[in-house]
Amino acid sequence: MSAPVTARPRRPPMRRRVGVLLRFPAGIALVTWRYVWRVTALHRTEARGDRSDLPAPLPPELVDECSKLLADGAGPLFHRRFTVRVEGSAMAPEQLMSAVAADVNRAAPSAAAVFHKTAGRPGTAEVGDEYRVQMPGPWDGPVRVVHRDATSLRFATLQGHLEAGQIEFRTAADDDALVFEVEAWSRGGDRWADLLYSRLKMAKEIQFNMWVHFCLRVAKFSGGRTRGGVTVVTRAIPESFCRAATGC
């Protein structure tokens, strides 16, 4: 039996978007505290991107009036890849991805994000399922599963999300190591969100903190240990490329 579907996501009201600016100082303080006291090595680089950084088009059958495409957003696109290598895990890449898809909250830091399924059968994430990602303050965001195979799981944003884009979780084997990656393509959902994301850098840092923690939690429940910390590569793509993107 399918889970009940909640009302379709709507654009956040002006009162809520104004509240973003008022609540962000506390959020930034929390992010800064975690960043300063994290003992895991972080390898962080940033560079200018190009058209090759755009995500693959979404499956046409999964695009409807509720979808929030890159062209619906505002400001530049940030293409980010978070990578962690794990030694000593008994899991194969397929087993690790099955564990992530079975319960995304097992890896998501509860203080930063909680996934609530709003459409689809309870349990494992499948193509077409929808979630509301509950975050502190203004950070709730509806998403839809647009791809799932043995080693990857991808979400795309829906209307009402403060960002526009996609995010994919991916596993692989590399010699004697298990590799887990989070790859994100995101830009502000509107001009308010762009102000916080690419202008004031606030949302960008919160996203950074969240996905680093996600990688480390996956590494922990895989039963192995991280090797070399977490590598984060960010590429900024001009807004003009996003306006031209179709079906992304």
C-alpha positions in Angstrom: 0.0 0.0 0.0 1.4 3.4 -0.9 2.0 6.0 1.8 -0.5 9.0 1.8 0.6 11.9 -0.4 0.7 15.3 1.3 -0.3 18.5 -0.4 1.9 19.6 -3.2 4.8 21.9 -2.2 4.2 25.6 -2.4 6.5 28.6 -2.6 7.6 29.7 0.9 5.6 32.8 2.0 7.3 36.2 2.2 7.2 36.1 6.0 9.2 32.9 6.1 11.8 34.1 3.6 12.3 37.3 5.6 12.7 35.1 8.7 15.6 33.4 7.0 17.7 36.5 7.4 16.7 36.8 11.1 17.5 33.2 12.0 20.8 32.7 10.1 23.2 34.1 12.7 22.5 31.2 15.1 22.8 28.7 12.2 26.2 30.1 11.2 27.4 30.0 14.8 26.6 26.3 14.9 28.3 25.6 11.6 31.4 27.5 12.6 31.6 25.6 16.0 31.4 22.2 14.2 33.9 23.2 11.6 36.4 24.4 14.2 36.2 21.3 16.4 36.0 18.7 13.6 39.2 16.5 13.8 38.7 14.9 10.4 41.1 16.2 7.7 39.3 18.3 5.0 40.7 18.9 1.6 38.7 21.8 0.1 39.3 23.4 -3.4 37.2 25.8 -5.4 37.5 26.6 -9.1 35.5 28.2 -11.9 33.3 25.7 -13.8 31.8 25.5 -17.3 29.0 23.8 -19.2 30.4 20.4 -18.5 29.4 20.9 -14.8 25.7 20.9 -15.6 23.8 17.8 -14.4 22.3 15.3 -16.7 18.7 16.1 -17.9 16.0 14.6 -15.7 13.9 11.7 -17.0 11.0 13.4 -18.9 8.4 11.2 -17.1 9.6 12.6 -13.7 9.3 16.3 -14.7 5.9 18.0 -14.0 4.5 21.2 -12.6 5.9 20.4 -9.2 9.5 20.1 -10.4 11.9 22.9 -9.7 14.5 22.9 -12.5 17.8 24.8 -12.6 16.3 27.3 -14.9 13.7 28.1 -12.2 16.4 29.2 -9.7 18.5 32.3 -9.4 22.2 33.1 -9.3 25.2 30.9 -10.2 25.2 27.1 -10.0 27.6 25.4 -7.5 28.7 21.9 -8.6 30.1 20.1 -5.5 31.6 16.7 -4.9 32.2 15.3 -1.4 34.3 12.2 -1.4 35.4 9.8 1.4 37.5 6.7 1.2 36.8 3.9 3.7 39.2 1.1 4.7 38.3 -2.1 6.5 34.6 -2.3 5.6 33.1 -5.7 4.9 30.5 -4.1 2.7 30.4 -4.1 -1.1 29.4 -0.9 -2.8 26.0 -2.3 -3.6 25.4 -3.2 0.1 26.4 0.2 1.3 24.1 1.9 -1.2 21.2 -0.4 -0.2 21.8 0.6 3.4 21.7 4.4 2.5 18.6 4.0 0.4 16.8 1.9 3.0 17.1 4.7 5.6 18.5 8.0 4.5 18.2 9.3 8.0 20.8 6.8 9.2 23.4 9.0 7.5 21.8 12.4 7.7 22.9 14.4 10.8 19.6 14.7 12.7 20.5 18.2 13.9 20.8 19.4 10.3 18.3 17.4 8.2 15.5 14.8 8.7 14.0 13.0 5.7 10.2 12.5 5.8 8.7 10.4 3.0 5.6 12.0 1.7 4.9 9.9 -1.4 5.7 6.2 -2.1 5.8 3.0 -0.2 7.4 3.1 3.3 11.0 2.0 3.5 13.6 2.0 0.7 13.8 5.0 -1.6 12.6 4.2 -5.1 12.2 6.3 -8.3 9.2 8.6 -8.0 9.2 8.7 -4.2 9.0 12.2 -2.6 10.5 13.5 0.6 10.3 16.6 2.7 13.7 17.3 4.1 13.2 19.1 7.5 16.1 21.4 8.4 16.7 24.0 11.1 14.9 27.3 10.6 13.9 27.9 7.0 15.6 24.8 5.5 12.7 22.4 4.8 12.8 21.3 1.2 10.7 18.9 -0.9 12.6 16.5 -3.2 11.8 13.6 -5.6 13.8 10.5 -6.3 14.7 10.6 -10.0 17.3 7.8 -10.3 18.1 4.7 -8.4 20.4 1.8 -9.3 22.7 -0.6 -7.4 25.3 2.0 -6.5 23.6 5.4 -6.8 20.5 7.4 -5.6 19.6 10.8 -7.0 17.1 13.4 -5.8 15.8 16.5 -7.6 14.2 19.6 -6.0 10.5 20.4 -6.1 8.6 23.7 -6.0 8.9 25.2 -2.5 12.5 24.2 -2.0 14.9 27.1 -1.3 17.3 25.6 -3.8 17.0 24.4 -7.4 19.0 21.4 -8.5 19.9 17.8 -7.9 22.0 15.7 -5.5 23.3 12.1 -5.9 24.7 9.6 -3.4 27.1 7.2 -5.0 29.3 4.2 -3.9 32.2 2.5 -5.7 35.2 0.2 -5.0 38.7 1.5 -5.6 41.5 -1.1 -5.0 41.2 -2.0 -1.3 39.0 0.9 -0.4 35.2 1.6 -0.4 34.4 5.0 -1.9 31.3 7.1 -1.0 30.5 10.3 -2.8 27.8 13.0 -2.5 27.6 15.1 -5.7 25.4 18.2 -5.7 24.3 20.7 -8.4 22.5 23.6 -6.7 21.7 27.3 -7.0 19.4 29.6 -5.1 15.7 28.8 -5.6 14.9 32.5 -6.0 16.6 35.8 -5.4 16.2 35.6 -1.7 17.9 32.2 -1.5 20.6 33.4 -3.9 21.4 36.3 -1.5 22.0 33.8 1.2 23.8 31.1 -0.9 26.1 32.8 -3.3 26.2 36.4 -2.0 26.4 36.1 1.8 27.8 32.5 1.6 25.6 31.4 4.5 23.6 28.6 2.9 26.7 27.4 1.0 28.6 26.8 4.3 25.6 25.1 5.9 25.3 22.8 2.9 29.1 22.1 3.2 28.9 21.2 6.8 25.8 18.9 6.3 27.3 16.8 3.5 30.7 16.4 5.2 28.9 15.0 8.2 26.8 12.8 5.9 29.9 11.3 4.4 31.5 10.6 7.8 28.3 9.0 9.1 28.2 6.7 6.1 31.8 5.7 6.6 31.1 5.0 10.3 28.1 2.7 9.7 29.9 0.9 6.9 32.1 -0.6 9.6 35.3 0.8 8.2 37.6 3.8 8.9 38.1 6.9 6.8 41.4 7.3 4.9 42.6 10.7 4.1 39.6 12.6 5.4 37.0 14.2 3.2 37.8 15.8 -0.2 35.4 18.6 -1.3 35.6 20.1 -4.8 33.4 23.1 -5.6 33.0 24.6 -9.1 31.0 27.7 -9.7 29.1 28.0 -12.9 27.8 31.3 -14.3 24.1 32.1 -14.1 23.9 32.4 -17.9 24.6 28.6 -18.3 21.8 27.8 -15.9 19.2 29.9 -17.8 20.1 27.9 -20.9 19.8 24.5 -19.2 16.7 22.5 -20.1 15.3 19.5 -18.4 17.9 19.7 -15.5 
